[in-house]
Amino acid sequence: MASLDNTCRLSGCACHPSRRGFIALAASAMAAGAGAGAAQAEASSQNAPTRIDVHHHILPPQYVAVARDRLLSFAPNYASVLNWTPAQSIEQMDRFGVRTAMTSLSNPGTWFGKADEARALARMSNEYAAQMARDYPGRFGVLAALSLPDVEGSLAEIAYAYDVLKADGVAMLTSYGDKWPGDEAFAPVFEELNRRGATVYFHPTAADCCSALIKDVPAPAVEYMFDTTRAITSLLFSGALSRWRNMNFIFSHAGGATAPIVERIIRLASIDKAVLARMPEGPAADLKRLYFDTATSTSPENLGAIMKLSGPDKILLGTDYPFLPMQATLPGLAKMGFDAQTMQAIERENALRLFPRLRK
C-alpha cells in the first residue's frame, strides 16, 4: 500500500497549505508562554523525542471531503487545518520532542445521521490511522473511531479495530445527540470494551441542546468544557465507572469544567441513596480512576485543581494538534513547577501504563 504522503499527493490534497491562521495562533500562544517555559517546551535537536501526546488529531482527506462543512461550523477559523498531513505532525513532533502521538478523530466524529455512512467513515479513518502507524513505526498509535450512536456498527468496528488493525484504544465524543456515555443505550459497547480492557479517550463536543445557546459564543469556548463534565457525571451517577472497572477513561482539557465543581458533584452523588448504591466504593473513589490530558489546560486553576483530585499519576500530555499548536500547551506545562520525575510521568510514563505496546 502506498504511504500516506503519497496518497495525499495522488488525491490532490494540499501538502503545503497556507498557514496564516495557524501561524497567528502559534504566535499568540508563544507570546503567552515566553521565557523559561517556552525554552523548555521546544526539544533540543540533540535530544531524542520521548513525549507521548494522547490528544493528537488526524484529518484523512476522505473524511474531510465528507465532514468539511461540519468541521468548519465547529471551527470556522481553522480552514487551513483541513489540509493537514501526517508529515506536518511528524515535523511538529520532532520539533517539540514528541516520540509518539495517539491519533484520533476530533469533533464532529463520524455520525451525520446515517448508520452506513458512519460505519464507512469509521472504517476508513481507522485504516488510515493504522497505515500511518505502519508508515512511521513508533511515531503513531491508534485510538479507533466508532460509529456511535450506532451500537451494532460500533461493536463490529471494535472487533475490527482490535483484532485486525491492532488498535491501542478507542476514541469517543462526550455526547451523541441527547445521550451521554453513561446512558444505558451504550452499555453493550462499554461491556465489550470492558471485556477487552480497553482505554477510551473522550473528546468534547456540544450536545444538541446546547450548541448555540448564546449568540456569537462558539461552542468550543464554553460548551466543550461543560459537555466534558456532563460526560463524567453521566458515567459516575449511572454507576458506569464502578461497573466497568476493567477499562481506563481519559478526558480532554483537564476534565473541562469538572475541577471547580467536583466537591459539589461528589456531595450530590452521595446524598441520593439510589445513586450512591451504584458506587460501592463511593463517588470520590470512582472519580479518582479517571485520567486527564493537559491540552490547553495548564494553569493552576484547571490542571492544578484536577491534580488535587487525581494526582500526578493520572495526568497525561495532550496538545490538541493540529487544531491548536503544541506551543499552546507545552510552555504552560513546563511552568507548573513539577519536579523531573513528575514531569517524566506526565509526559511519558503514565501513558506507557495505558498503552504498553509503546514500550516496544
N, C-alpha and C positions, 0 to 999 in steps of 0.2 A: 504494500500500500504506500502511496506517495506520502512524503512528510507533510505536515500541516501547513508549513510555509509555502511549499509548492502548491498545495491545494488552494491556498489563499491567492497565489498568483494566477492559477488556472481559472479560478472562479471570478476573477476580475475585481476582487475587493482591494481597497487601497491599503497597501502595506506601509506607506509612509504618509499618514494623514496630516492635515493641518492641526497644529497643537495650540492654537491661540488661546482657546478657552482653558485647555489643560494647563498651559504654562501660567496663565493668570492665577489659577487655583494654587498651583505649586508655589508661585512667588508669595502669595498671601500666607500659605502655611509655613513657608520657610522663614518669613519675617516673624511670625509668631513664635517660632522655635529657634530663633537666632541664639548664638553664643555657645556655651558648652554643650547643651543638649543637642543642637544641630551638628556639632562637630562629632559627637559620639554616634549619631544616628547613621551617618554615611560610612559604609565599611571601607577600611583601608584596602588598597589594591594588593597589599602584601598578605592579607588575611583571607583564609578560605571561608566561604559563607557557611554559617551554622544555623541561622534563624529558621524557624518554621512558621509560616504565615497560614493561619487556618481560615482567614476571611479574604479570599482572593477569587475574583470572578472571571469567567470566560464568556465570550460572546461569539459563538460559532456563526459563520456567515449565513448558514441556512436558518439558524434561529433568528438572527437579526432580520432576515428577509420577511419572516412572519410576524415578529414581535416589535418591529421598529416603532410603529405609532404608539404602542402601549409603553414601550421603553421611554420614548420622548415625553409622553404625558406625565410620567413619574419624574423624569429628569430632563426638562426641556433645555437645559444649558450644557448637556453632555453629548451633543451630536457627534463630536469628534471621537468620543469613546467608542462609538459603534463601529469604528474602523480598527478596533483592537486586533492585534495578532499575538500569537504565542511568543514571537521574537521580542516584542515590546516588553512582555512580562519578564523574560529572561534578562533583558538589559537592565531593568529596574531591580530585579532580584540580585543580580551581580553587584550593582551599584550600592545596594543597601544591605548586603550580607545575608540575603535570604537563600538558604540552601534549597528548601522545598516549599512549594505553595500547594495547599489543599484546595483544589478548584471546585467551584460550584456556580450554578446559575444564580443571578440576582432576581429581585422582583422585576417583572411580574410572573416569573416561573413559566409553567407550561400550560396552564389551564385558561383557555379563552372561550369556554362554553361547550366544546365538543370533545368527547372522550377519545375518539380515534385520532384527532389532531394532537391532543395532549400526549397520548401514548407515543405517537410518531416523534414529537419534539423531544420527549424524554429520552427515547432510544437513540435518536440522532445525537443529542447533546452528550449522552453518556459514552457513546462510541467515540465521539470527537475527543472527549477528555481522556479516555483510555489511550487513544492514539497519541495524544500529547505526552502522556506518561511514557510511552514506548519511544517516541522521537527524542525525548530529553530524559534519559534514565536518571532517576534520583531527584529530578527537579520538580516533578508534579505528582500530587496524589489526587484521588478521585472521590468527591462527595457526590454521589449519584442523585440525579433529578428523578422525581416521581411524577405521576400524572394526577395527583390529588387535586380535587376531591374524589376522583375516580379510584375507588378502593380496589376493585378487581384488577384494573390495569396496573396499579401501584404494586400489588402483590406479585404480579408477573414480572414487573421491572426489577423488584428487589431480587428475585431469583436470578434474573439475567445479569444484573449488575454484580452480584456477589459471586455467582458460580461460573460465569463466563468472563466477565471483564475484571474480576478480582478487585472490586471497588473497596475503598478504605472506610467508607461510611455513606451516609445519606444526608441530603440537604432538603429541608422543608421551609415553607413560609410560616410566619407566625399565625396566620389565619387563612381560611378559604371561604369566601362569601360571608356567611353569618355563623361560621363554626370555627372554634379554636381547638388546639390539638388534644385537649382533654375530653372532647366530645366523644360519646360512645360510638358514633358512626365510624371513627377512625381506629377503634380498638383492634380490629383484625390486622391492620398494618403494624401497630405497635406490638401486638402479640408476636408477629413474625420477626420483627426487628429485635425484640427482647430474646427470642429463641436463638437468634444469631449473635447476641452480644454486641449489637451494633452501637456505633457512635452517630448521633443525629445532631446536625448543625441546623439552627434556626436562623433564617434571615427575616428581618422585619418587612412588613407591608402595611397597607392601610385597609382596614376592613370595609365592607360595603357601606356600613353605617356611617363611616366617619372620614371618608377620603376628601371631602370638600366642605367641612363644617364652617370654616372661616374664610371669607373672601381674601384672596391674594396670599394666603398662607399655604405653601406647598406641603403635601402630606409628609415628606421626609423630615420637615422641620420639627414637627410635634408628634404626629400620629405614629410614625415608625417606633418612636420610643415608648409610647403608651401601648401599642399593639404587642410589643415585646413583653411588656408587663402583663397584659391580658393573657398571653400565651402561657407565661409562667404560672399565673394564678389559676388558669384553667387546668393545667396539669396537676397543680397542688390540690385544689379544692375537690377535684374529681377523684382524687386518690391515685392518679396515674403514676405519680412519682414513687409512691410506695409499691404499687402493683408491678411496675416494670423495672425491677431492681437490677436486671442484668444488662441494662442499657446505660449509655452516657449521653448527657444532654449539654450542648453548647449553645449559648445565647450571645448574639452580637452586641457590640457597643456597650459593654459592661452592664448588660441587662436592662438597657433602656432607662425607664423611669422607676425601676424596681427599688434601687437602693434607698432613696429618700423615704419611701413609704413601707419598707419591709417590715418594720415593727408593727405597723398597723395591719398589714396582711396577716402576719403571724397571730396577732391578738384576735382578729375576727375569725380566723380559721379555728382558733381554739375555743371560741365561745359556742359555736354551733356543734352540739354533740354528735349529730349525724355526720357532719363533715369531719370532725375530729376522729370519728371511728374508722374513717378510711385511711388514717395515718397512724399506724401502730406506734411509730417512734416519734410522732409529733411533727408539726409543720416546720419547725426550725431545722430539724434533722434532715427532712426531705429537701429543703432548700439548699442545705449545705452540700448536697450531692451535685449541684449544678456547676457547670463550667461557664466562664465568661471570657469573651475576647476583648481586646483593647482598642479596637478600631475607633479612631477619633474620640476616644473617651479616656484620656489620661490625666485628667485634673483630679485634685484631691476630692472634689465634690462628687465625682461619679466613680472613678476607679478606686479612689481611697475609701469611699463608703462601701463599695461592694467587697473590698478586701476584708472589711470587718465581718462580713457575713461568711465569705467563702475561704479566706486565707490564700496565701500566695500559690499554693499547690493546685488551685482551681482557676488560675488566670492564664490565658493563652494569648500569644501575639496574634493580632489581626490587623490588617491595613485597609481593607475595602478597595484595594486596587482592582481595576483601573478607574473606578468611579471617583476615587479620591487618590491623590498622590501619597506615596509612602511617607513623605515629609509631614503629612497632616497628623501622623500618629507617633512616629519614632522619636522626634525630639522631646515631646512631652513625656513619653515613657522614660527616656534617659534622665529626665529632670525630676522623676519621682523620688529619687534618693535610695533606690533599692541597693542592697549590697550585691556583690558579684554573684554569689550563689543563688540569690533570689532572682536576679535578672536572667541567669542561665536557665533557671526553672521556667520562668515565664516565656522566654524566647525560644526554648527548645525542649527541655526535659519533660515538662508536663504534657506536651503534645506527643512525645515518644511513648508515653504510657498509653495514650489513646490510640495511637497508630503505630504499633510495634513493627510493622513492616519497614518503616523508615529506618530502623536501626541497621538494616542490611545494606 
